[in-house]
Amino acid sequence: MLTSSNGRQKLAVIGNGMAAAKLLQELVLSSLDQYDITVFGNEPYAAYNRIMLSPLLAGEKQLNDIITLPRDWYTENNIDLYTGSEYHISKIERGRKRLTCSNGEIFQYDKLVIATGSHPFILPIQGIELDGVLSFRDIADVNKMLKATESYKRAVVIGAGLLGLEAAMGLMQRGMDVTVVHNSDIPLNRQLDEQAGRLLKDSLIDRGLHFKMDANSHHIEGCGNRVQRIVFDDDSFIETDLVVMAIGIRPNIELAQQSGLQCGRGILVSDTLQTYDPSIYALGECIEHRGETFGLIAPLYEQAKVLANHLSEHGVAHFQTLPTATKLKVTGISLFSMGQFIEQQHHEVQTYFDPQSQVYKKLVIENEQLIGAVLYGDVTDGSFYSELIEQERDISEFRDYIMFGQALCHQSLQENAPEEAVA
């Protein structure tokens, strides 16, 4: 059982992913003396940077390089960390305020944070049970892929989103012949417009990646228990030794549902990340806030800051969803997208394209505000455009220069400022 010391409340955290780790870091800075903290993680590791799984797969990083909070950190901050499948939380009894682990141990809490993350989405098709059909979600998945590269040479990655492309490039760097299968005609179709998507696809083809676009997977065939080929709706197929599914995530809400917490697509939370049970909070990929779910790191970190503020009773911080920039972690490829980059008829659109340098820029403007941007090849001004979008700033004073970036915009403002203001 958890025991209180010095009158501290017992705070339990289910999950040890990036959102939970950020929350712990914030609590250490603000309110460590208020709580005895216990953390439960399903994986047998301390907290690590899931964003770095792609460099880990590619061989650019080692496991120790991506650990963000080593076990010593928990010990130094008097945080109890329980990891591994035996400490999987199987039941939340809200009336008794207690947690039951899969090994039968029971822990009490005064306040509880659910940060159970998400599940990778696996296509419900025939053959997904075969050896060699994987997701790309955690260190265990990476280890399985690395083992496969030792014996096999052909891989298919389903999904040309950020995770799929990073997995494909990582496998290719390990010597595999990789084909990316996608149900749209361009990669990153949710983050890029047609022009930027074509530039990205051509660049990846030049690097050795193969694509099968506008394709829908029908079933997977095997030889014995091992995957042998993937067959598509048009009866075409690709021979392969490995199928990696990177086609999205689904909030992990089963435990919350079993405990009677209200859920939609995710665990429903307020602006302070509180559930309908006032002693239980949730954050990260498992939540739903004002109709939205989350898969990028920036909003998760913001949630952690807001929740730490609330738990610390330091004020009344509120979480709000802001536009989040997209960046691809593939060496040598620079891209940025943010906001509403697919224009409507009433929008003003500014574009620039240099075929020789493969630089493309697109800005979407509405009511004297920048509402969307796509940059490919040159992302120098990505942070500048990001600030303009987030702050909903009036750009009328420098709109004629906005395509040329921050420096010229600032120069224009200075040149047009009244003399007394300059003085």
C-alpha positions as CSV (number, residue, x, y, z in Angstrom):
1,M,0.0,0.0,0.0
2,L,1.0,3.6,-0.5
3,T,1.8,5.4,2.7
4,S,1.6,9.1,3.3
5,S,4.4,11.0,4.9
6,N,4.3,14.5,6.4
7,G,0.7,14.8,5.6
8,R,1.3,14.7,1.8
9,Q,-1.5,13.6,-0.6
10,K,-1.0,10.4,-2.6
11,L,-0.8,11.2,-6.3
12,A,-0.8,8.2,-8.7
13,V,0.1,8.5,-12.3
14,I,-0.9,5.7,-14.7
15,G,1.4,5.9,-17.7
16,N,5.0,6.9,-18.1
17,G,5.1,8.3,-21.6
18,M,6.1,11.8,-22.7
19,A,3.1,13.6,-21.4
20,A,3.4,11.9,-17.9
21,A,7.2,12.6,-17.8
22,K,6.6,16.3,-18.6
23,L,4.0,16.5,-15.9
24,L,6.5,15.0,-13.4
25,Q,9.2,17.4,-14.4
26,E,6.8,20.3,-13.9
27,L,5.6,19.0,-10.5
28,V,9.2,18.6,-9.3
29,L,9.7,22.3,-10.0
30,S,6.5,23.5,-8.4
31,S,4.9,21.2,-5.8
32,L,7.0,18.1,-5.0
33,D,6.5,18.7,-1.3
34,Q,2.7,18.4,-1.7
35,Y,2.6,14.8,-2.9
36,D,3.9,11.4,-2.5
37,I,4.0,10.4,-6.2
38,T,3.8,6.9,-7.6
39,V,4.1,6.2,-11.4
40,F,3.1,3.0,-13.2
41,G,4.5,2.3,-16.7
42,N,3.7,-0.8,-18.8
43,E,7.0,-0.8,-20.6
44,P,10.1,-2.0,-18.8
45,Y,11.9,1.3,-19.2
46,A,12.1,4.6,-17.6
47,A,10.7,7.6,-19.5
48,Y,12.0,8.0,-23.1
49,N,11.5,10.2,-26.0
50,R,9.1,8.4,-28.3
51,I,9.8,11.0,-31.0
52,M,13.3,9.5,-31.2
53,L,12.2,6.0,-32.1
54,S,12.9,6.8,-35.8
55,P,16.5,7.8,-35.2
56,L,16.8,4.7,-33.0
57,L,15.6,2.5,-35.8
58,A,17.9,4.2,-38.3
59,G,20.9,3.7,-36.1
60,E,21.4,7.4,-35.5
61,K,20.6,7.1,-31.8
62,Q,21.2,4.4,-29.1
63,L,18.7,3.5,-26.4
64,N,20.5,5.5,-23.7
65,D,20.4,8.5,-26.0
66,I,16.6,8.7,-25.9
67,I,16.0,8.1,-22.2
68,T,14.7,11.4,-20.9
69,L,14.2,10.6,-17.2
70,P,16.6,7.8,-16.0
71,R,15.6,5.7,-13.0
72,D,18.0,7.6,-10.8
73,W,16.0,10.8,-11.5
74,Y,12.8,9.2,-10.0
75,T,14.8,8.1,-6.9
76,E,16.5,11.5,-6.4
77,N,13.0,13.1,-6.5
78,N,11.4,10.5,-4.2
79,I,9.1,9.3,-6.9
80,D,8.2,5.6,-6.8
81,L,8.4,4.1,-10.3
82,Y,6.8,0.7,-11.1
83,T,7.4,-0.7,-14.6
84,G,6.6,-3.8,-16.6
85,S,3.6,-5.8,-17.4
86,E,3.2,-7.0,-13.8
87,Y,2.4,-3.4,-12.8
88,H,-0.2,-2.9,-15.5
89,I,-3.1,-1.2,-13.8
90,S,-6.1,-3.6,-14.4
91,K,-8.7,-1.8,-12.3
92,I,-9.6,1.6,-11.0
93,E,-12.0,1.6,-8.0
94,R,-13.1,5.2,-7.9
95,G,-15.3,4.8,-4.8
96,R,-12.4,3.3,-2.8
97,K,-9.8,5.4,-4.5
98,R,-7.6,2.4,-5.2
99,L,-5.8,0.8,-8.1
100,T,-5.2,-2.9,-8.7
101,C,-2.2,-4.1,-10.7
102,S,-2.1,-7.2,-12.8
103,N,0.1,-8.9,-10.2
104,G,-2.7,-8.3,-7.6
105,E,-1.0,-5.5,-5.7
106,I,-3.3,-2.7,-4.6
107,F,-2.4,1.0,-4.3
108,Q,-4.4,3.8,-2.8
109,Y,-4.5,7.4,-4.2
110,D,-5.9,10.7,-3.2
111,K,-5.5,12.1,-6.7
112,L,-5.1,10.2,-9.9
113,V,-3.7,11.1,-13.3
114,I,-4.5,8.9,-16.3
115,A,-1.9,9.1,-19.0
116,T,-2.4,5.8,-20.8
117,G,-1.6,7.2,-24.3
118,S,-2.9,5.5,-27.4
119,H,-3.0,2.3,-29.3
120,P,-1.6,2.0,-32.9
121,F,-4.4,1.4,-35.4
122,I,-4.1,-2.0,-37.1
123,L,-6.1,-2.6,-40.3
124,P,-8.8,-5.2,-39.6
125,I,-7.8,-7.4,-42.6
126,Q,-6.9,-11.1,-43.0
127,G,-3.3,-12.0,-42.2
128,I,-2.5,-9.4,-39.5
129,E,-1.7,-12.3,-37.1
130,L,1.3,-13.4,-39.2
131,D,4.9,-13.0,-38.0
132,G,6.4,-9.9,-39.5
133,V,3.3,-7.8,-39.2
134,L,4.1,-5.0,-36.8
135,S,3.1,-1.5,-35.6
136,F,5.6,1.3,-35.0
137,R,4.8,2.6,-31.5
138,D,7.4,1.7,-28.9
139,I,10.9,0.3,-28.2
140,A,9.6,-3.3,-28.5
141,D,8.5,-2.6,-32.1
142,V,11.8,-1.1,-32.9
143,N,13.6,-4.1,-31.6
144,K,11.4,-6.5,-33.7
145,M,12.2,-4.4,-36.8
146,L,15.9,-4.4,-36.1
147,K,15.9,-8.2,-35.7
148,A,14.0,-8.5,-39.0
149,T,16.7,-6.4,-40.8
150,E,19.2,-9.1,-39.9
151,S,17.5,-11.8,-41.8
152,Y,15.1,-10.2,-44.3
153,K,15.5,-7.6,-47.0
154,R,12.0,-6.5,-48.1
155,A,9.5,-4.3,-46.2
156,V,6.2,-2.6,-46.8
157,V,5.2,0.3,-44.6
158,I,1.4,1.1,-44.7
159,G,0.9,4.8,-44.2
160,A,2.7,7.8,-45.6
161,G,2.1,10.1,-42.6
162,L,5.0,11.3,-40.4
163,L,5.5,8.1,-38.6
164,G,5.2,5.9,-41.7
165,L,7.8,7.9,-43.6
166,E,10.2,7.9,-40.7
167,A,9.8,4.2,-40.2
168,A,10.4,3.6,-44.0
169,M,13.5,5.7,-44.0
170,G,14.8,4.0,-40.9
171,L,14.4,0.6,-42.4
172,M,15.9,1.7,-45.7
173,Q,19.0,3.0,-43.8
174,R,19.2,-0.5,-42.3
175,G,19.6,-1.9,-45.8
176,M,16.0,-3.0,-46.6
177,D,14.2,-2.5,-49.8
178,V,11.1,-0.5,-48.7
179,T,7.8,0.4,-50.3
180,V,5.4,2.8,-48.7
181,V,1.7,2.1,-49.4
182,H,-0.7,5.0,-49.0
183,N,-4.4,5.6,-49.8
184,S,-3.8,9.1,-51.1
185,D,-1.7,10.3,-54.1
186,I,0.8,12.3,-52.0
187,P,2.6,11.6,-48.7
188,L,1.7,13.7,-45.7
189,N,-1.6,14.6,-47.4
190,R,-3.0,15.9,-44.1
191,Q,0.0,18.2,-43.6
192,L,1.0,19.2,-47.1
193,D,-0.7,20.6,-50.2
194,E,-0.3,18.9,-53.6
195,Q,2.8,20.8,-54.7
196,A,4.8,20.2,-51.5
197,G,3.6,16.6,-51.4
198,R,5.0,15.9,-54.9
199,L,8.3,17.6,-54.0
200,L,8.6,15.4,-50.9
201,K,7.7,12.2,-52.7
202,D,10.2,12.9,-55.5
203,S,12.9,13.6,-53.0
204,L,12.2,10.3,-51.1
205,I,12.2,8.4,-54.4
206,D,15.6,9.9,-55.2
207,R,16.8,8.5,-51.9
208,G,15.7,5.0,-52.8
209,L,12.2,4.7,-51.3
210,H,9.4,3.1,-53.4
211,F,5.8,4.2,-53.3
212,K,2.4,2.6,-54.1
213,M,-0.1,5.4,-53.9
214,D,-3.9,5.5,-54.0
215,A,-3.8,1.9,-52.8
216,N,-6.0,0.0,-50.3
217,S,-4.7,-3.1,-48.6
218,H,-7.1,-6.0,-48.9
219,H,-5.3,-8.9,-47.1
220,I,-1.9,-10.3,-46.2
221,E,-0.7,-13.7,-47.2
222,G,1.9,-15.8,-45.6
223,C,4.2,-18.8,-46.1
224,G,3.7,-20.9,-42.9
225,N,3.5,-18.3,-40.1
226,R,5.6,-15.7,-41.9
227,V,4.2,-12.8,-44.0
228,Q,5.0,-13.3,-47.7
229,R,2.9,-10.7,-49.6
230,I,0.4,-8.0,-49.3
231,V,-2.6,-8.0,-51.7
232,F,-4.5,-4.8,-52.6
233,D,-8.1,-4.2,-53.6
234,D,-7.2,-4.2,-57.3
235,D,-5.6,-7.7,-56.9
236,S,-2.1,-6.4,-57.3
237,F,0.4,-7.4,-54.7
238,I,3.9,-6.8,-53.3
239,E,6.1,-9.6,-52.1
240,T,7.5,-8.7,-48.7
241,D,9.1,-10.0,-45.5
242,L,7.8,-7.3,-43.2
243,V,4.6,-5.2,-43.0
244,V,4.7,-2.2,-40.7
245,M,1.4,-0.4,-40.1
246,A,1.8,3.3,-39.3
247,I,-1.7,4.5,-40.1
248,G,-2.7,6.4,-37.0
249,I,-3.5,6.0,-33.3
250,R,-6.6,5.5,-31.2
251,P,-6.8,6.9,-27.6
252,N,-6.3,4.2,-25.0
253,I,-9.5,4.6,-22.9
254,E,-10.4,1.0,-21.9
255,L,-9.3,1.4,-18.3
256,A,-11.2,4.7,-17.9
257,Q,-14.3,3.3,-19.5
258,Q,-14.2,0.3,-17.1
259,S,-14.0,2.6,-14.2
260,G,-17.1,4.5,-15.3
261,L,-15.4,7.7,-16.4
262,Q,-17.2,9.5,-19.3
263,C,-15.5,9.0,-22.6
264,G,-16.1,10.0,-26.2
265,R,-13.3,9.2,-28.6
266,G,-11.0,9.9,-25.6
267,I,-11.4,10.5,-21.9
268,L,-13.5,13.7,-21.6
269,V,-11.6,16.4,-19.7
270,S,-12.2,20.1,-18.7
271,D,-9.9,23.0,-19.5
272,T,-7.9,22.0,-16.3
273,L,-7.6,18.4,-17.5
274,Q,-10.1,17.2,-14.9
275,T,-12.5,14.4,-15.6
276,Y,-16.0,14.2,-14.3
277,D,-14.5,12.6,-11.2
278,P,-13.0,15.6,-9.3
279,S,-10.1,13.4,-8.0
280,I,-9.1,12.1,-11.4
281,Y,-7.3,13.9,-14.2
282,A,-6.1,12.8,-17.6
283,L,-3.7,14.1,-20.2
284,G,-2.0,13.1,-23.4
285,E,-3.1,11.0,-26.3
286,C,-5.8,9.3,-24.3
287,I,-7.9,12.5,-23.7
288,E,-10.6,14.3,-25.6
289,H,-10.8,18.1,-25.0
290,R,-13.5,20.2,-26.6
291,G,-14.0,17.6,-29.3
292,E,-10.4,17.2,-30.2
293,T,-7.9,14.4,-29.6
294,F,-4.1,14.8,-29.8
295,G,-1.1,13.0,-31.3
296,L,1.6,15.7,-31.5
297,I,3.9,16.5,-28.7
298,A,3.4,20.3,-28.4
299,P,-0.2,20.2,-27.1
300,L,0.7,17.3,-24.7
301,Y,3.5,19.4,-23.1
302,E,1.1,22.3,-22.8
303,Q,-1.4,20.0,-21.1
304,A,1.3,18.9,-18.6
305,K,2.1,22.5,-17.7
306,V,-1.6,23.3,-17.2
307,L,-2.2,20.2,-15.0
308,A,0.9,20.8,-12.9
309,N,-0.3,24.4,-12.3
310,H,-3.7,23.1,-11.3
311,L,-2.3,20.3,-9.0
312,S,0.1,22.8,-7.4
313,E,-2.7,25.3,-6.8
314,H,-0.6,28.0,-8.2
315,G,-3.3,29.7,-10.2
316,V,-5.9,29.0,-12.8
317,A,-4.2,27.9,-15.9
318,H,-6.5,26.6,-18.7
319,F,-5.6,24.4,-21.7
320,Q,-6.5,25.6,-25.1
321,T,-5.7,24.0,-28.4
322,L,-3.4,26.0,-30.6
323,P,-2.2,25.3,-34.2
324,T,0.7,22.9,-34.2
325,A,3.5,22.8,-36.7
326,T,4.4,19.7,-38.6
327,K,8.1,18.8,-39.1
328,L,9.6,15.6,-40.6
329,K,12.6,13.9,-38.9
330,V,14.4,12.8,-42.1
331,T,17.9,14.0,-42.4
332,G,18.3,16.4,-45.3
333,I,14.6,17.1,-45.8
334,S,13.2,20.4,-44.5
335,L,9.5,21.0,-44.4
336,F,7.0,22.9,-42.2
337,S,3.3,23.2,-42.3
338,M,0.8,24.8,-39.9
339,G,-2.7,26.0,-39.8
340,Q,-5.3,26.1,-42.6
341,F,-3.0,25.6,-45.7
342,I,-5.8,24.4,-48.0
343,E,-7.3,27.6,-49.3
344,Q,-11.0,28.6,-49.8
345,Q,-12.3,30.9,-52.5
346,H,-12.3,33.9,-50.1
347,H,-8.7,33.4,-49.0
348,E,-5.7,35.3,-50.4
349,V,-2.8,32.9,-51.3
350,Q,0.8,33.8,-51.8
351,T,3.1,31.2,-53.4
352,Y,6.8,31.0,-54.3
353,F,8.5,28.1,-56.1
354,D,12.2,27.8,-57.2
355,P,12.5,24.5,-59.2
356,Q,16.3,24.7,-59.3
357,S,16.7,24.9,-55.5
358,Q,13.5,22.9,-54.8
359,V,12.2,25.6,-52.5
360,Y,8.4,26.0,-52.2
361,K,6.4,28.4,-50.0
362,K,2.7,28.9,-49.6
363,L,0.9,31.3,-47.3
364,V,-2.8,31.6,-46.8
365,I,-4.3,34.9,-45.6
366,E,-7.7,35.8,-44.3
367,N,-8.9,39.1,-43.0
368,E,-5.4,40.5,-42.7
369,Q,-4.2,37.5,-40.7
370,L,-1.9,34.6,-41.7
371,I,-3.9,31.4,-41.1
372,G,-1.8,28.8,-42.8
373,A,1.7,28.1,-44.2
374,V,3.5,25.4,-46.0
375,L,7.3,25.5,-46.5
376,Y,9.5,23.0,-48.3
377,G,13.2,23.2,-48.8
378,D,13.6,26.4,-46.7
379,V,12.0,26.5,-43.3
380,T,14.0,29.4,-41.9
381,D,10.9,31.5,-41.2
382,G,8.8,28.7,-39.9
383,S,8.9,30.0,-36.3
384,F,8.0,33.5,-37.5
385,Y,5.0,32.2,-39.4
386,S,4.1,30.0,-36.4
387,E,4.0,33.1,-34.1
388,L,1.8,35.0,-36.6
389,I,-0.7,32.2,-36.8
390,E,-0.8,31.5,-33.1
391,Q,-1.1,35.2,-32.1
392,E,-3.7,35.9,-34.9
393,R,-1.6,39.0,-35.6
394,D,-2.7,41.7,-38.1
395,I,-0.2,41.6,-40.9
396,S,-1.6,44.5,-43.0
397,E,1.5,46.7,-42.3
398,F,3.9,44.1,-43.8
399,R,1.7,41.8,-45.9
400,D,3.6,42.8,-49.1
401,Y,6.8,41.5,-47.6
402,I,5.5,38.5,-45.7
403,M,6.6,35.9,-48.3
404,F,10.2,37.2,-47.9
405,G,10.3,36.4,-44.2
406,Q,10.8,38.0,-40.8
407,A,13.8,40.2,-41.6
408,L,12.1,42.2,-44.4
409,C,8.8,42.4,-42.4
410,H,10.6,43.9,-39.5
411,Q,12.5,46.3,-41.8
412,S,9.2,47.4,-43.4
413,L,7.7,48.1,-39.9
414,Q,10.7,50.2,-38.9
415,E,10.6,52.2,-42.2
416,N,6.9,52.9,-41.9
417,A,7.0,53.7,-38.2
418,P,6.2,57.4,-37.2
419,E,9.4,59.4,-36.5
420,E,8.6,60.0,-32.9
421,A,8.1,56.2,-32.4
422,V,11.5,55.5,-34.0
423,A,13.1,58.2,-31.9
